[in-house]
Amino acid sequence: MAAPTQVKAITVDNGVDVFYRESYPKSTKNSAALPVYRDLIPRLAEKYRVIAPDLPGFGFTVVPDERKYNYTFASIATTTLAFLDALDIAKFAVYVFDYGAPTAFRIALQRPEAITALITQNGNAYEEGLGQDFWPTVQRAWADPSPENIKTLYGFLTLEATKGQYITGAPNPEAIPPETYHLDYYLTTRPGNAAIQVGLFVDYKNNVALYPDFHKYFREHKPPTLVIWGKNDPIFIPPGAEAFKRDNPNAVVKFVDAGHFALESSLEKISTEIVAFLAHIGL
């Protein structure tokens, strides 16, 4: 049985107050740590210590204005490393999704020995995974960051667009709890944060530039890998999932009938696969 999930915060990286959730088996604090999400936490915490931080610019992590934080994926990875160091976490299995993927893969380049297992749920690392229903608008801003192209990116931050990311591809979209996309919308568009989100859209091109380095890490270190993907995701499409096997033939690739936020409709399937995978590799 898992202990109740705790909400905590810790100050790292020169003033960043990282909000995180933590849970673990009542009997022990297992040495594995998994950054994951609210409903998945108690399921994994029956066996593992589970730690789920909010990245800077997201959720309830607070970055003081006087910190003059540079909201790039490089900075977010640096802050996450500082967070891990503050909690004295030297080795961990990592669950990645969306922006968590390039963050974790950047950490892997710096500390390849730290990652004991990789679980990626719609966390992309391949150009063929960039869905053409979403990315061309962003890619135009990469090629030409004109005011007009940058302004277009704000369209991804409306309530309608945010809701679309949650319900598109879900087998029963009416069953997605509305508080999920309403809270997401509120937090991403709170004062000053919309510009941060648009900046991260633009900076994502630097993750794509690192894809060859990520692939080299996969090939050389071959971390035990579970790729579990919402097959109906228009943002990161199935070819991106299959591509992991190209650099790590031992990667396990599975699909679920879900969209981008696959946990909202396939929690039982995903959690079961994760627990079985971790048990299979001896964690």
Solvent accessible surface area in square Angstrom, and as a share of the most:
residue,aa,sasa,rsa
1,M,167,0.74
2,A,19,0.15
3,A,17,0.13
4,P,103,0.65
5,T,57,0.33
6,Q,68,0.30
7,V,96,0.55
8,K,64,0.27
9,A,69,0.54
10,I,44,0.23
11,T,84,0.49
12,V,12,0.07
13,D,27,0.14
14,N,132,0.68
15,G,24,0.23
16,V,0,0.00
17,D,49,0.25
18,V,4,0.03
19,F,33,0.14
20,Y,11,0.04
21,R,70,0.26
22,E,3,0.01
23,S,0,0.00
24,Y,39,0.15
25,P,7,0.04
26,K,125,0.53
27,S,107,0.69
28,T,73,0.42
29,K,112,0.48
30,N,43,0.22
31,S,102,0.66
32,A,9,0.07
33,A,4,0.03
34,L,0,0.00
35,P,36,0.23
36,V,6,0.03
37,Y,88,0.33
38,R,113,0.41
39,D,70,0.36
40,L,0,0.00
41,I,1,0.00
42,P,61,0.38
43,R,93,0.34
44,L,1,0.01
45,A,0,0.00
46,E,108,0.48
47,K,92,0.39
48,Y,2,0.01
49,R,47,0.17
50,V,0,0.00
51,I,3,0.02
52,A,9,0.07
53,P,25,0.16
54,D,28,0.14
55,L,29,0.14
56,P,3,0.02
57,G,3,0.03
58,F,48,0.20
59,G,16,0.16
60,F,95,0.40
61,T,3,0.02
62,V,85,0.49
63,V,24,0.14
64,P,39,0.24
65,D,133,0.69
66,E,142,0.63
67,R,61,0.22
68,K,174,0.74
69,Y,22,0.08
70,N,99,0.51
71,Y,48,0.18
72,T,29,0.17
73,F,1,0.00
74,A,53,0.41
75,S,23,0.15
76,I,0,0.00
77,A,1,0.01
78,T,71,0.41
79,T,1,0.01
80,T,19,0.11
81,L,14,0.07
82,A,28,0.22
83,F,3,0.01
84,L,12,0.06
85,D,74,0.38
86,A,52,0.41
87,L,30,0.15
88,D,128,0.66
89,I,13,0.07
90,A,78,0.60
91,K,114,0.48
92,F,10,0.04
93,A,1,0.00
94,V,6,0.04
95,Y,6,0.02
96,V,2,0.01
97,F,20,0.08
98,D,28,0.14
99,Y,30,0.11
100,G,21,0.20
101,A,0,0.00
102,P,1,0.01
103,T,4,0.02
104,A,8,0.06
105,F,3,0.01
106,R,29,0.10
107,I,5,0.03
108,A,0,0.00
109,L,65,0.32
110,Q,110,0.49
111,R,75,0.27
112,P,35,0.22
113,E,112,0.50
114,A,3,0.03
115,I,15,0.08
116,T,44,0.26
117,A,0,0.00
118,L,2,0.01
119,I,0,0.00
120,T,0,0.00
121,Q,2,0.01
122,N,0,0.00
123,G,0,0.00
124,N,0,0.00
125,A,0,0.00
126,Y,0,0.00
127,E,112,0.50
128,E,71,0.32
129,G,0,0.00
130,L,8,0.04
131,G,1,0.01
132,Q,119,0.53
133,D,132,0.68
134,F,22,0.09
135,W,3,0.01
136,P,41,0.26
137,T,29,0.17
138,V,0,0.00
139,Q,57,0.26
140,R,131,0.48
141,A,0,0.00
142,W,38,0.13
143,A,92,0.71
144,D,74,0.38
145,P,81,0.51
146,S,30,0.19
147,P,119,0.75
148,E,133,0.60
149,N,29,0.15
150,I,43,0.22
151,K,153,0.65
152,T,71,0.41
153,L,0,0.00
154,Y,90,0.34
155,G,42,0.40
156,F,37,0.16
157,L,18,0.09
158,T,65,0.38
159,L,63,0.31
160,E,145,0.65
161,A,29,0.22
162,T,11,0.06
163,K,81,0.35
164,G,22,0.21
165,Q,44,0.20
166,Y,19,0.07
167,I,46,0.24
168,T,65,0.38
169,G,24,0.23
170,A,11,0.09
171,P,62,0.39
172,N,82,0.42
173,P,56,0.35
174,E,144,0.65
175,A,71,0.55
176,I,7,0.03
177,P,45,0.28
178,P,74,0.46
179,E,112,0.50
180,T,13,0.08
181,Y,18,0.07
182,H,91,0.40
183,L,88,0.44
184,D,36,0.19
185,Y,74,0.28
186,Y,137,0.52
187,L,16,0.08
188,T,17,0.10
189,T,43,0.25
190,R,61,0.22
191,P,138,0.87
192,G,61,0.58
193,N,6,0.03
194,A,25,0.19
195,A,62,0.48
196,I,34,0.17
197,Q,9,0.04
198,V,6,0.03
199,G,31,0.29
200,L,0,0.00
201,F,19,0.08
202,V,31,0.18
203,D,17,0.09
204,Y,0,0.00
205,K,78,0.33
206,N,64,0.33
207,N,0,0.00
208,V,22,0.13
209,A,75,0.58
210,L,43,0.21
211,Y,5,0.02
212,P,85,0.54
213,D,63,0.33
214,F,0,0.00
215,H,28,0.13
216,K,102,0.43
217,Y,11,0.04
218,F,3,0.01
219,R,111,0.41
220,E,112,0.50
221,H,95,0.42
222,K,91,0.39
223,P,6,0.04
224,P,55,0.35
225,T,5,0.03
226,L,2,0.01
227,V,0,0.00
228,I,0,0.00
229,W,0,0.00
230,G,0,0.00
231,K,96,0.41
232,N,56,0.28
233,D,3,0.01
234,P,37,0.23
235,I,10,0.05
236,F,1,0.00
237,I,48,0.24
238,P,39,0.25
239,P,64,0.40
240,G,0,0.00
241,A,0,0.00
242,E,88,0.39
243,A,6,0.05
244,F,3,0.01
245,K,84,0.35
246,R,146,0.53
247,D,10,0.05
248,N,4,0.02
249,P,83,0.52
250,N,114,0.59
251,A,2,0.01
252,V,60,0.35
253,V,31,0.18
254,K,74,0.31
255,F,66,0.28
256,V,8,0.05
257,D,72,0.37
258,A,0,0.00
259,G,2,0.02
260,H,1,0.00
261,F,39,0.16
262,A,0,0.00
263,L,24,0.12
264,E,39,0.17
265,S,44,0.28
266,S,14,0.09
267,L,32,0.16
268,E,108,0.48
269,K,100,0.42
270,I,0,0.00
271,S,5,0.03
272,T,77,0.45
273,E,26,0.12
274,I,0,0.00
275,V,61,0.35
276,A,56,0.44
277,F,17,0.07
278,L,1,0.00
279,A,57,0.44
280,H,160,0.71
281,I,52,0.26
282,G,65,0.63
283,L,56,0.28
